[in-house]
Amino acid sequence: MRLLLVEDDPLLGPNLQQALNKAGFATDLSADGIDGEAMGEIEPYDLIVLDLGLPGKPGLEVLENWRRNENAVPVIILTARDAWEDKVLGFKAGADDYLAKPFQTEELIVRINAVLRRCSGQHPGELSYEGLALDEAEQTVILNTGEKHSLTGTEFKLLRYFMLHPQQLLSKTTLTEHVYQLDSDKDSNVMEVYVNRLRQKIGADWIVTRRGQGYIFGQQD
Protein backbone atom coordinates (compact mmCIF):
# COMPACT_ATOMS: atom_id res chain seq x y z
CA MET A 1 0.00 0.00 0.00
CA ARG A 2 1.27 3.44 -0.91
CA LEU A 3 1.18 6.24 1.65
CA LEU A 4 1.89 9.95 1.69
CA LEU A 5 3.28 11.39 4.93
CA VAL A 6 2.99 15.19 5.18
CA GLU A 7 5.08 16.16 8.21
CA ASP A 8 7.48 19.12 8.53
CA ASP A 9 9.38 18.01 11.65
CA PRO A 10 12.95 17.32 10.38
CA LEU A 11 13.41 14.40 12.79
CA LEU A 12 9.91 12.94 13.08
CA GLY A 13 9.20 12.99 9.34
CA PRO A 14 12.15 10.86 8.12
CA ASN A 15 11.94 8.57 11.17
CA LEU A 16 8.23 7.93 10.57
CA GLN A 17 8.85 7.37 6.87
CA GLN A 18 11.50 4.77 7.69
CA ALA A 19 9.24 3.03 10.23
CA LEU A 20 6.30 2.95 7.80
CA ASN A 21 8.48 1.56 5.04
CA LYS A 22 9.73 -1.12 7.41
CA ALA A 23 6.09 -1.96 8.21
CA GLY A 24 5.47 -2.70 4.54
CA PHE A 25 4.20 0.61 3.19
CA ALA A 26 5.67 2.47 0.22
CA THR A 27 5.87 5.91 1.83
CA ASP A 28 6.51 9.29 0.22
CA LEU A 29 7.38 12.26 2.44
CA SER A 30 6.45 15.93 2.03
CA ALA A 31 7.44 18.63 4.52
CA ASP A 32 5.26 21.43 3.11
CA GLY A 33 1.51 21.98 2.91
CA ILE A 34 1.53 23.28 -0.66
CA ASP A 35 3.71 20.45 -1.96
CA GLY A 36 1.79 17.88 0.08
CA GLU A 37 -1.55 19.05 -1.30
CA ALA A 38 -0.28 18.76 -4.88
CA MET A 39 1.16 15.27 -4.29
CA GLY A 40 -2.13 14.17 -2.74
CA GLU A 41 -4.00 15.30 -5.85
CA ILE A 42 -1.61 13.88 -8.43
CA GLU A 43 -0.42 10.55 -7.01
CA PRO A 44 -2.72 7.52 -6.37
CA TYR A 45 -2.18 7.13 -2.62
CA ASP A 46 -4.07 4.56 -0.56
CA LEU A 47 -3.88 6.73 2.56
CA ILE A 48 -2.38 10.03 3.69
CA VAL A 49 -0.96 10.85 7.13
CA LEU A 50 -1.32 14.63 7.48
CA ASP A 51 0.12 16.98 10.09
CA LEU A 52 -1.98 20.09 10.77
CA GLY A 53 0.80 22.55 11.63
CA LEU A 54 2.53 22.80 8.24
CA PRO A 55 4.52 25.58 6.55
CA GLY A 56 3.16 26.96 3.30
CA LYS A 57 -0.45 25.92 3.94
CA PRO A 58 -2.15 24.58 7.09
CA GLY A 59 -3.03 20.90 7.07
CA LEU A 60 -6.70 21.61 7.73
CA GLU A 61 -6.89 23.76 4.61
CA VAL A 62 -5.10 21.07 2.60
CA LEU A 63 -7.63 18.49 3.73
CA GLU A 64 -10.57 20.79 2.99
CA ASN A 65 -9.24 21.40 -0.52
CA TRP A 66 -8.87 17.65 -1.18
CA ARG A 67 -12.45 17.03 -0.13
CA ARG A 68 -13.71 20.03 -2.09
CA ASN A 69 -12.04 18.51 -5.18
CA GLU A 70 -13.79 15.19 -4.41
CA ASN A 71 -10.52 13.54 -3.45
CA ALA A 72 -11.76 10.77 -1.13
CA VAL A 73 -8.33 9.36 -0.15
CA PRO A 74 -8.40 8.25 3.52
CA VAL A 75 -6.62 10.75 5.80
CA ILE A 76 -5.27 10.34 9.32
CA ILE A 77 -4.47 13.65 11.02
CA LEU A 78 -1.34 14.07 13.14
CA THR A 79 -1.11 17.10 15.37
CA ALA A 80 0.39 18.43 18.56
CA ARG A 81 -2.98 19.99 19.33
CA ASP A 82 -5.04 17.82 21.64
CA ALA A 83 -8.06 20.07 22.18
CA TRP A 84 -11.39 18.46 21.32
CA GLU A 85 -12.26 21.46 19.15
CA ASP A 86 -9.36 20.63 16.81
CA LYS A 87 -10.52 17.03 16.56
CA VAL A 88 -14.03 18.18 15.64
CA LEU A 89 -12.66 20.55 12.98
CA GLY A 90 -10.52 17.77 11.57
CA PHE A 91 -13.40 15.31 11.30
CA LYS A 92 -15.69 17.99 9.85
CA ALA A 93 -13.05 18.69 7.20
CA GLY A 94 -13.13 15.02 6.20
CA ALA A 95 -10.51 13.23 8.30
CA ASP A 96 -10.92 9.48 8.81
CA ASP A 97 -8.95 9.28 12.05
CA TYR A 98 -6.98 11.48 14.43
CA LEU A 99 -3.78 10.93 16.42
CA ALA A 100 -2.35 13.48 18.85
CA LYS A 101 1.39 13.93 19.39
CA PRO A 102 3.33 12.45 21.06
CA PHE A 103 2.33 8.96 19.98
CA GLN A 104 3.82 5.51 19.52
CA THR A 105 4.60 4.54 15.94
CA GLU A 106 2.98 1.15 16.57
CA GLU A 107 -0.32 2.89 17.29
CA LEU A 108 -0.14 4.85 14.04
CA ILE A 109 0.50 1.65 12.08
CA VAL A 110 -2.46 -0.06 13.75
CA ARG A 111 -4.69 2.91 12.93
CA ILE A 112 -3.48 2.96 9.31
CA ASN A 113 -4.30 -0.73 8.89
CA ALA A 114 -7.71 -0.24 10.52
CA VAL A 115 -8.64 2.69 8.24
CA LEU A 116 -7.45 0.83 5.14
CA ARG A 117 -9.58 -2.20 6.05
CA ARG A 118 -12.62 -0.09 6.82
CA CYS A 119 -12.34 1.85 3.57
CA SER A 120 -11.93 -1.40 1.63
CA GLY A 121 -14.98 -2.97 3.27
CA GLN A 122 -12.91 -5.52 5.20
CA HIS A 123 -13.62 -6.72 8.72
CA PRO A 124 -11.46 -5.24 11.52
CA GLY A 125 -8.64 -7.31 12.95
CA GLU A 126 -6.56 -9.79 11.01
CA LEU A 127 -6.53 -9.30 7.23
CA SER A 128 -7.93 -12.47 5.71
CA TYR A 129 -9.84 -13.63 2.67
CA GLU A 130 -11.46 -17.02 2.10
CA GLY A 131 -9.11 -18.87 4.45
CA LEU A 132 -5.97 -16.99 3.48
CA ALA A 133 -4.58 -14.82 6.31
CA LEU A 134 -1.90 -12.15 6.33
CA ASP A 135 0.17 -11.53 9.46
CA GLU A 136 1.08 -7.88 8.99
CA ALA A 137 3.42 -7.73 11.97
CA GLU A 138 5.51 -10.72 10.87
CA GLN A 139 4.90 -10.15 7.13
CA THR A 140 3.92 -13.76 6.60
CA VAL A 141 0.99 -15.46 4.88
CA ILE A 142 -0.92 -18.34 6.50
CA LEU A 143 -2.74 -20.81 4.26
CA ASN A 144 -6.00 -22.51 5.28
CA THR A 145 -3.91 -25.65 5.89
CA GLY A 146 -2.01 -23.79 8.61
CA GLU A 147 1.13 -23.64 6.48
CA LYS A 148 3.02 -20.36 6.89
CA HIS A 149 5.31 -18.61 4.39
CA SER A 150 7.55 -15.60 4.93
CA LEU A 151 7.22 -12.80 2.37
CA THR A 152 9.74 -10.36 1.00
CA GLY A 153 8.92 -6.67 1.35
CA THR A 154 7.52 -6.37 -2.18
CA GLU A 155 5.65 -9.68 -1.98
CA PHE A 156 4.04 -8.53 1.26
CA LYS A 157 2.95 -5.16 -0.15
CA LEU A 158 1.61 -6.79 -3.30
CA LEU A 159 -0.35 -9.48 -1.47
CA ARG A 160 -1.81 -6.95 0.98
CA TYR A 161 -3.01 -4.82 -1.92
CA PHE A 162 -4.54 -7.88 -3.59
CA MET A 163 -6.31 -8.92 -0.39
CA LEU A 164 -7.76 -5.46 0.12
CA HIS A 165 -9.07 -5.49 -3.46
CA PRO A 166 -10.35 -9.03 -4.06
CA GLN A 167 -12.20 -9.96 -7.26
CA GLN A 168 -11.10 -6.70 -8.92
CA LEU A 169 -9.23 -6.47 -12.20
CA LEU A 170 -5.91 -4.77 -11.36
CA SER A 171 -3.53 -3.75 -14.11
CA LYS A 172 0.24 -4.08 -13.73
CA THR A 173 0.44 -0.27 -13.82
CA THR A 174 -2.03 0.04 -10.94
CA LEU A 175 -0.14 -2.53 -8.86
CA THR A 176 3.17 -0.79 -9.57
CA GLU A 177 1.77 2.59 -8.52
CA HIS A 178 0.61 1.19 -5.17
CA VAL A 179 3.66 -0.93 -4.32
CA TYR A 180 6.55 1.45 -5.04
CA GLN A 181 7.49 4.87 -3.69
CA LEU A 182 7.56 8.00 -5.86
CA ASP A 183 11.33 7.94 -6.41
CA SER A 184 11.54 4.20 -7.11
CA ASP A 185 12.41 2.65 -10.46
CA LYS A 186 8.92 1.52 -11.47
CA ASP A 187 9.10 -1.29 -14.02
CA SER A 188 5.62 -2.78 -14.38
CA ASN A 189 7.07 -5.87 -16.08
CA VAL A 190 8.67 -6.85 -12.76
CA MET A 191 5.13 -7.37 -11.42
CA GLU A 192 4.96 -10.64 -13.34
CA VAL A 193 7.94 -11.92 -11.37
CA TYR A 194 6.40 -11.05 -7.99
CA VAL A 195 2.98 -12.40 -8.95
CA ASN A 196 4.60 -15.71 -9.89
CA ARG A 197 6.50 -15.77 -6.58
CA LEU A 198 3.24 -15.25 -4.70
CA ARG A 199 1.61 -18.05 -6.67
CA GLN A 200 4.41 -20.38 -5.58
CA LYS A 201 3.67 -19.57 -1.93
CA ILE A 202 -0.13 -19.36 -1.82
CA GLY A 203 -1.15 -21.46 -4.82
CA ALA A 204 -1.52 -20.67 -8.51
CA ASP A 205 -5.32 -20.54 -8.39
CA TRP A 206 -5.38 -17.47 -6.15
CA ILE A 207 -4.23 -15.02 -8.83
CA VAL A 208 -5.77 -15.19 -12.30
CA THR A 209 -4.10 -13.49 -15.27
CA ARG A 210 -6.24 -11.60 -17.76
CA ARG A 211 -4.02 -11.35 -20.81
CA GLY A 212 -3.31 -7.72 -21.70
CA GLN A 213 -5.46 -6.44 -18.80
CA GLY A 214 -3.94 -7.48 -15.49
CA TYR A 215 -4.74 -9.77 -12.57
CA ILE A 216 -7.70 -10.79 -10.41
CA PHE A 217 -7.12 -12.01 -6.86
CA GLY A 218 -9.45 -14.55 -5.30
CA GLN A 219 -10.67 -18.07 -5.96
CA GLN A 220 -12.64 -18.19 -9.21
CA ASP A 221 -15.91 -20.07 -9.68
C-alpha positions in Angstrom: 0.0 0.0 0.0 1.3 3.4 -0.9 1.2 6.2 1.7 1.9 10.0 1.7 3.3 11.4 4.9 3.0 15.2 5.2 5.1 16.2 8.2 7.5 19.1 8.5 9.4 18.0 11.6 12.9 17.3 10.4 13.4 14.4 12.8 9.9 12.9 13.1 9.2 13.0 9.3 12.1 10.9 8.1 11.9 8.6 11.2 8.2 7.9 10.6 8.8 7.4 6.9 11.5 4.8 7.7 9.2 3.0 10.2 6.3 3.0 7.8 8.5 1.6 5.0 9.7 -1.1 7.4 6.1 -2.0 8.2 5.5 -2.7 4.5 4.2 0.6 3.2 5.7 2.5 0.2 5.9 5.9 1.8 6.5 9.3 0.2 7.4 12.3 2.4 6.4 15.9 2.0 7.4 18.6 4.5 5.3 21.4 3.1 1.5 22.0 2.9 1.5 23.3 -0.7 3.7 20.4 -2.0 1.8 17.9 0.1 -1.5 19.1 -1.3 -0.3 18.8 -4.9 1.2 15.3 -4.3 -2.1 14.2 -2.7 -4.0 15.3 -5.8 -1.6 13.9 -8.4 -0.4 10.6 -7.0 -2.7 7.5 -6.4 -2.2 7.1 -2.6 -4.1 4.6 -0.6 -3.9 6.7 2.6 -2.4 10.0 3.7 -1.0 10.9 7.1 -1.3 14.6 7.5 0.1 17.0 10.1 -2.0 20.1 10.8 0.8 22.6 11.6 2.5 22.8 8.2 4.5 25.6 6.5 3.2 27.0 3.3 -0.5 25.9 3.9 -2.1 24.6 7.1 -3.0 20.9 7.1 -6.7 21.6 7.7 -6.9 23.8 4.6 -5.1 21.1 2.6 -7.6 18.5 3.7 -10.6 20.8 3.0 -9.2 21.4 -0.5 -8.9 17.7 -1.2 -12.5 17.0 -0.1 -13.7 20.0 -2.1 -12.0 18.5 -5.2 -13.8 15.2 -4.4 -10.5 13.5 -3.4 -11.8 10.8 -1.1 -8.3 9.4 -0.2 -8.4 8.3 3.5 -6.6 10.8 5.8 -5.3 10.3 9.3 -4.5 13.7 11.0 -1.3 14.1 13.1 -1.1 17.1 15.4 0.4 18.4 18.6 -3.0 20.0 19.3 -5.0 17.8 21.6 -8.1 20.1 22.2 -11.4 18.5 21.3 -12.3 21.5 19.1 -9.4 20.6 16.8 -10.5 17.0 16.6 -14.0 18.2 15.6 -12.7 20.5 13.0 -10.5 17.8 11.6 -13.4 15.3 11.3 -15.7 18.0 9.9 -13.0 18.7 7.2 -13.1 15.0 6.2 -10.5 13.2 8.3 -10.9 9.5 8.8 -8.9 9.3 12.0 -7.0 11.5 14.4 -3.8 10.9 16.4 -2.3 13.5 18.8 1.4 13.9 19.4 3.3 12.5 21.1 2.3 9.0 20.0 3.8 5.5 19.5 4.6 4.5 15.9 3.0 1.2 16.6 -0.3 2.9 17.3 -0.1 4.9 14.0 0.5 1.6 12.1 -2.5 -0.1 13.7 -4.7 2.9 12.9 -3.5 3.0 9.3 -4.3 -0.7 8.9 -7.7 -0.2 10.5 -8.6 2.7 8.2 -7.4 0.8 5.1 -9.6 -2.2 6.0 -12.6 -0.1 6.8 -12.3 1.9 3.6 -11.9 -1.4 1.6 -15.0 -3.0 3.3 -12.9 -5.5 5.2 -13.6 -6.7 8.7 -11.5 -5.2 11.5 -8.6 -7.3 12.9 -6.6 -9.8 11.0 -6.5 -9.3 7.2 -7.9 -12.5 5.7 -9.8 -13.6 2.7 -11.5 -17.0 2.1 -9.1 -18.9 4.4 -6.0 -17.0 3.5 -4.6 -14.8 6.3 -1.9 -12.1 6.3 0.2 -11.5 9.5 1.1 -7.9 9.0 3.4 -7.7 12.0 5.5 -10.7 10.9 4.9 -10.1 7.1 3.9 -13.8 6.6 1.0 -15.5 4.9 -0.9 -18.3 6.5 -2.7 -20.8 4.3 -6.0 -22.5 5.3 -3.9 -25.6 5.9 -2.0 -23.8 8.6 1.1 -23.6 6.5 3.0 -20.4 6.9 5.3 -18.6 4.4 7.6 -15.6 4.9 7.2 -12.8 2.4 9.7 -10.4 1.0 8.9 -6.7 1.3 7.5 -6.4 -2.2 5.7 -9.7 -2.0 4.0 -8.5 1.3 3.0 -5.2 -0.1 1.6 -6.8 -3.3 -0.4 -9.5 -1.5 -1.8 -7.0 1.0 -3.0 -4.8 -1.9 -4.5 -7.9 -3.6 -6.3 -8.9 -0.4 -7.8 -5.5 0.1 -9.1 -5.5 -3.5 -10.4 -9.0 -4.1 -12.2 -10.0 -7.3 -11.1 -6.7 -8.9 -9.2 -6.5 -12.2 -5.9 -4.8 -11.4 -3.5 -3.8 -14.1 0.2 -4.1 -13.7 0.4 -0.3 -13.8 -2.0 0.0 -10.9 -0.1 -2.5 -8.9 3.2 -0.8 -9.6 1.8 2.6 -8.5 0.6 1.2 -5.2 3.7 -0.9 -4.3 6.5 1.4 -5.0 7.5 4.9 -3.7 7.6 8.0 -5.9 11.3 7.9 -6.4 11.5 4.2 -7.1 12.4 2.6 -10.5 8.9 1.5 -11.5 9.1 -1.3 -14.0 5.6 -2.8 -14.4 7.1 -5.9 -16.1 8.7 -6.8 -12.8 5.1 -7.4 -11.4 5.0 -10.6 -13.3 7.9 -11.9 -11.4 6.4 -11.0 -8.0 3.0 -12.4 -9.0 4.6 -15.7 -9.9 6.5 -15.8 -6.6 3.2 -15.2 -4.7 1.6 -18.1 -6.7 4.4 -20.4 -5.6 3.7 -19.6 -1.9 -0.1 -19.4 -1.8 -1.2 -21.5 -4.8 -1.5 -20.7 -8.5 -5.3 -20.5 -8.4 -5.4 -17.5 -6.1 -4.2 -15.0 -8.8 -5.8 -15.2 -12.3 -4.1 -13.5 -15.3 -6.2 -11.6 -17.8 -4.0 -11.4 -20.8 -3.3 -7.7 -21.7 -5.5 -6.4 -18.8 -3.9 -7.5 -15.5 -4.7 -9.8 -12.6 -7.7 -10.8 -10.4 -7.1 -12.0 -6.9 -9.5 -14.6 -5.3 -10.7 -18.1 -6.0 -12.6 -18.2 -9.2 -15.9 -20.1 -9.7 
